[in-house]
Amino acid sequence: MKRLAALVAVLTIAGCAPDVERTEVVRVPSPDGALDAVVVQTSAGASTPFGYLVTVPPHGCAAADEPVLRVVGASRSASAAGVTVAWVGPRTVRVGWLDARFRDPDADVVTLDGPEGPVSVVSGAGASDATAPPGGMPPSTGPVEDC
């Protein structure tokens, strides 16, 4: 009987584990159109901060499973969660936020090997967006392919 009670307790606790929702919220093509800077917003429920996963896939392709950068608890203003993304060169993308709990890796520049050469992802705090609507980031639209 104790084993049955323990099994029920474990299954109940496992059933309460939150599912992580993943929603693509930003897709910005590189200046030459070869790559996209993609941000996927993650949420595990109301008691956890939004997470932001940044990937740089070929243009039109789905976000990679393994992000180049993770940012948790980022804000764009006092009332808006999220990050800002802009290409600042043909192979350099800037990811910014006003404030965040942490980023991983904790480095100002991360370089990855892209199909057409290295790509730098520059990131850091201090970028506010007064035009950002309150709350989390809205989903981006448009078809993507599994490449």
For each residue, the residues with C-beta under 8 A, 3 or more apart:
1: 4 5
2: 5 6
3: 6 7
4: 1 7 8
5: 1 2 8 9
6: 2 3 9 10
7: 3 4 10 11
8: 4 5 11 12
9: 5 6 12 13
10: 6 7 13 14
11: 7 8 14 15
12: 8 9 15 16
13: 9 10 16 17
14: 10 11 17
15: 11 12
16: 12 13
17: 13 14
18: 44 45 48
19: 44
20: 42 43 44
21: 42 43 44
22: 40 41 42 53
23: 40 41 42 43 139
24: 27 38 39 40 41 63 139 140 144
25: 39 40 41 52 82 136 137 138 139 140
26: 37 38 39 83 85 137 140
27: 24 36 37 38 39 140 142 144
28: 36 37 85 86 87 93
29: 33 35 36 59 87
30: 33 34 35 36 37 59 87 90 91 93
31: 87 89 90
32: 35 90
33: 29 30 59
34: 30 58 59 115 116
35: 29 30 32 56 57 58 59 114 116 119
36: 27 28 29 30 56 57 58 59 60 61
37: 26 27 28 30 54 56 85 87 93 95 121
38: 24 26 27 54 55 56 57 63
39: 24 25 26 27 52 53 54 82 83 85 95 137
40: 22 23 24 25 52 53 55 63 67
41: 22 23 24 25 50 51 52 82 136 137
42: 20 21 22 23 50 51 52 53
43: 20 21 23 48 50 51 136
44: 18 19 20 21 48
45: 18 48
46:
47:
48: 18 43 44 45
49: 72 73 81 101
50: 41 42 43 72 73 74 81 82 136 137
51: 41 42 43 70 71 72 73
52: 25 39 40 41 42 70 71 72 74 82 83
53: 22 39 40 42 63 67 69 70
54: 37 38 39 67 68 69 70 71 83 85 95 121 123
55: 38 40 63 64 66 67 68
56: 35 36 37 38 64 68 93 112 114 119 121
57: 35 36 38 61 62 63 64 147
58: 34 35 36 61 115 147
59: 29 30 33 34 35 36
60: 36 143 144 145 147
61: 36 57 58 144 145 146 147
62: 57 144 145 146 147
63: 24 38 40 53 55 57 67 144
64: 55 56 57 67
65:
66: 55
67: 40 53 54 55 63 64 70
68: 54 55 56 110 112 121
69: 53 54 95 103 104 105 110 121 123
70: 51 52 53 54 67 103 104
71: 51 52 54 74 83 95 97 100 102 103 123
72: 49 50 51 52 100 101 102 103 104
73: 49 50 51 100 101 102
74: 50 52 71 81 82 83 97 98 99 100 101
75: 78 80 81 82 97 98 99 100
76: 80 81 82 83 84 97 98 127 128 129 132
77: 80 98 128 129 130 132
78: 75
79: 134 135
80: 75 76 77 129 132 133 134 135
81: 49 50 74 75 76 135 136 137
82: 25 39 41 50 52 74 75 76 97 129 132 136 137
83: 26 39 52 54 71 74 76 95 96 97
84: 76 94 95 96 97 127 129
85: 26 28 37 39 54 93 94 95 96
86: 28 93 94
87: 28 29 30 31 37 90 92 93 94
88: 92 93 94 122
89: 31 92
90: 30 31 32 87
91: 30 114 117 118 119 120
92: 87 88 89 119 120 121 122
93: 28 30 37 56 85 86 87 88 119 120 121 122
94: 84 85 86 87 88 122 123
95: 37 39 54 69 71 83 84 85 121 122 123
96: 83 84 85 123 124 125 126 127
97: 71 74 75 76 82 83 84 100 125 127
98: 74 75 76 77 125 126 127 128 129
99: 74 75 125
100: 71 72 73 74 75 97 103 125
101: 49 72 73 74
102: 71 72 73 106
103: 69 70 71 72 100 106 123
104: 69 70 72
105: 69 110
106: 102 103
107: 110 123
108: 122 123 124
109: 120 121 122 123
110: 68 69 105 107 120 121 123
111: 118 119 120 121
112: 56 68 118 119 121
113: 117 118 119
114: 35 56 91 117 118 119
115: 34 58
116: 34 35
117: 91 113 114
118: 91 111 112 113 114
119: 35 56 91 92 93 111 112 113 114
120: 91 92 93 109 110 111
121: 37 54 56 68 69 92 93 95 109 110 111 112
122: 88 92 93 94 95 108 109
123: 54 69 71 94 95 96 103 107 108 109 110
124: 96 108 127
125: 96 97 98 99 100
126: 96 98
127: 76 84 96 97 98 124
128: 76 77 98
129: 76 77 80 82 84 98 132
130: 77
131:
132: 76 77 80 82 129
133: 80 138
134: 79 80
135: 79 80 81
136: 25 41 43 50 81 82
137: 25 26 39 41 50 81 82
138: 25 133
139: 23 24 25
140: 24 25 26 27
141:
142: 27
143: 60
144: 24 27 60 61 62 63
145: 60 61 62
146: 61 62
147: 57 58 60 61 62
